């Protein structure tokens, strides 16, 4: 079936195709597979489907220290969950590499521009290729020119997620099934059209059995099969990833995730804003009180450095 056609399938057809993909993956690796389990609704649905077919398949939860308490409570209520951890805590990642803001792509471009070993790389990241691609967006260049002391990086995911996950896979030989969906971002939409759903022929084999689902499909499965999900969704959160991640914050309408956190988790809000320095970073990133930030740049810079 053409991958484009998968997106337009009805719910029952999508579910059957997902089960077919899971079966193919499971049999190819003789059951030596696992489900990447974040405690969020998407991976919860995937885990439910997989275990309806193969109850013994383990779920692997990456405890980065950045999960909501409600997510941790929910994960601990699920059977056969392997918990893995990164070697470096989040605070040390911020200190060594920088803050995750804007998007993974843009933070990577900013980091690479600042740490480029060649003028060619700097030129690419500032002006792009012949088609103007691969560069820091004009919208965000002020972060480089006006705030050179503010560390920005994409390394957070590499250190906190990729390294411990790959370490687990190397130790066990298990191959992952993950609950990402193409509808979640522009990058994942591109990946959907360029990558195989069951990708056997790659350095790191990976299956994405619900890649062609959307949020409506997830909620329908939850309702139809009476699947329990984390209480965090009842608190108004739509995303349940790392609590202190700022990716996509500028796209949120109304109260953003941190404004909501201030109400639902005031102690965590105080910690990330004042102990981890997110208040200053967000002021600059979202251009809140930016004139005041510029006026007191030396003072703020000292506070920022001391917070780390």
N, C-alpha and C positions, 0 to 999 in steps of 0.2 A: 504494500500500500504506500502511495505517495505520502511523504511526511506532512505536506500541506493539508492533505485530506484528513489527517488525524485530528487537526484542530477543529474541524467542523463536525466531527462525529457526535452522536448523541451520548448521553451519560453511560447507558448500558454498554454501548459499543466500546467506549473508551475503557471502561472497567475490564471488559473481556480482553482488549488488546494489552492492557497493563498486566493482566494475569499471564498472558502468553509470553510477554517479555520477561517477566519474573521467572517463569518456568524455564525459558531458554537460558537465562543467566545461571539459575540454580543448577541445572543439569550440565551445563558446559563446565562448571567448576566443581562438579560432584558435591554440591552442597557446602563447599568451603567459601561461604559468602557472609556478608553482614549488612545490616541496615544502619545507615548513618542517622542517628536519632538526636534531634535537638530539643525535643520536648514541645516544639511548635506543632500547630495543627497539620501542616503538610506532611511532615515526617511521621506524625502520629497515624495519619491515614495510611501512608505507605506501609508502616510497620503492621498495622491491622490487616491489610491485604496480604502481605507476605506471610504472616503467621496464620492466616486462614488457610494457607496452602502448605506451609512448612513451619510448624509451631516451634521447632528447635532453633531457628535462625536467631543469632544474638543481635541485640541492638547495641550500638556503640555511641556513648554520650561523651562529648568533649567538654570537660569541666574547666572552662577558662577562668573561672572566678568572676565572670561578667554576666552571669545568668540571673534573671529575676528570681527572688525567693519562691515565687509561685511555680516557676518552671522547675526548680530544684525539687520542690515537694512533689510535683507531678511525676517527674522522672523516677524518683525513689519509690513511687507506687507501682511502677511497671516491672514485670518479671524479666529476668535474664538480660539485664543491662550491664554492659561492661563500661566502666568509667575510666577515661584516660585524661591525662593532664599535660599541659605544656611545661617546658623546663624554665621558662622565664615569665614572671608575673607582668600584668598589664602596665603597672607603674614603671617598671624597668624598660618596657618596650617604648613607652612614651619618652622616657629620658634618653634612650639611646638613638631612637629613630625619628620619633615625632608623632603628631596627632593624625588620626584618620578623619579627614573632612572632605567635603564635596562629593567625591566618588572615588572608587578604587583606581579608575583610570587617571583622573586628574591629579590625585595625590601622588600617583606613581610618576607622572610626568614632571611634577614639581620637584619630587625627590631626585629624579634622574638628572634634571637640569642643574640642580644645586651640587650634585655629586659626580657630574660628568667627568670622565677622564680624557675626553677629546672634545675639541671645538665642534666637530661634526655632530656629536650627540646633543650638545647645547643648542646648536643651530636647529636641529630637528625638533627638539622639545619646545623651542621658542617660536619658530616660524612654520613648522610642519614640513611635510614632504611636498612634492610637486602639486599635489591636489589639496594641500593645506591641512592634511590630516596628521594625527600623531603629535599635536602640540598642546601646550597649555592654553586653555580658552582665554580669549581677551578679557572675559568677565572676571577671571581669577588672577590675572597677572599682577594685580596690585598686591596680592599676598606675597609675591616674590620681591617686588621692587620697594614696597613701603614697609614691609615687616620681615626683614632678612633674618631676624633673631627667632622668629616663630618656626619651630620645627614641624614639618608636615611630611607624612609618609604613608605608604601603602603596606608597610612591613608587618603591621599588626596581625593580619590574617595569616601571613607566612609563619610567624613565630607561634601564635596562639592556636592555630588550627591545622595548617598544612603539615608542619613538622611532626606533631604528636600523632596525627592520623596516619601519616606515611610510616612512622615508626611502628605503629600497631600493625599495619598491613605487612611490613617486612618481617615482623616477629611471628605473625600467625599465618601469613600467606592468603588470608581472606580477601575477597574482592568486594568492593562496596556497591550498594544500591542507595541512591540518595533521592530526596524528595523535592528537588528543584523543579520549577515550572518556567516555561518560556515567557509566560505572561508577566513575570516579575520584574523584568528590566529589559532595556534595549540590547544590552550585551547578551543576555540569555536568549533573546529572540534571534539574534545573529547566530549564536551557537546552535540553536535548534535547527537552523537551515544548513549549517555547515558540518555538524557532527552527527555521528550515529547515536541512537538512543541507547542501544547496547553496544558500547564501544570496546570491542575485544582487542582491536589492533592499534594499541597505543602504549606508550611507556607506562602509564598508570590506567589499566582497564577500569571502566566505570559504567554503571547502569543508571539510567534516569527514567524509571518506568512510568512516572506521571508527568513527564516533561510537557506533554501536550494537553494537560488538564488546565483548568483555570480555577479561580477562587470559588466560583459558583459550584463547580464540580466537587470541590473539597467539602463545602458545607452540606451539599446534598448527600454525600457519602456519610458524613457525620450524623445527619438526621436519619437517613434510611437504615443505618446499621447501628444506631445508638452508641456511637463511639464517644468515650469520655475524652475531653480535652482539658488543658490547663485552665485554671480559674483566671489566669491573667487576661483572657479575652473578655471577661465580664467587667474588667476595669477600664475598658476603652482602648486597649492597645491592639493595633492591627499587625504589628511586627514584634517578634519576641526574641530577636537575636541579642547580640551583646548590648547590655544596658547603656554603656557609655560611648557607643559608636555614633559618630556624627554624619556618616554618609547619608546624603539625600535630605539632610535637615532643611535645606533651603527650599525644598519642593513641598514641604508639608503646609497644609492650609489650617487655619484656626490654631488651636493650642497644639504645639509640637510635642514630641515625645518627652522632652525635658520639662516643659511646663506641666505636663501631665504627671511626670514623676515627682515633681515638687508637691503635688497633692497626695498621690498614692503611696509614695515612698520617700518621705521628707529627709530621713537620715541618709539614704543613698544619694539623694539629690545634693545635700550639703557636702557629702564626701567628694563627689565627682566635680562639683563646681568649685569648691574651695581647696580641697586637698590635691586634686589632680589638675587643677588649673583650667577646667573646661569653661568657666565663666568668661575669662578673658578671651579664650579662643573663639567661643561662640559670638561674643561681642564683635570681634574682628570679622569672623566668617560671615555673619548675617548683617554686618554693618550696623549693628545696634550701638548707639552711643559712640560711634566711630570717631567723631570729633573729639570727644573726651579721651578716648584711647590715644589718639595722636598727641593731644596736649600733654598727656602724662606718660608718654611712651617709655621714658627712662624708668619711671617708677613702676609701671606695669611690667616692664621687662624684668626688673629685679624680682617682683612678686612671682612672676611666671617661672623664673629660674629657681627661686627658692621653693616653689611648690613641688618641684621634682627633686 
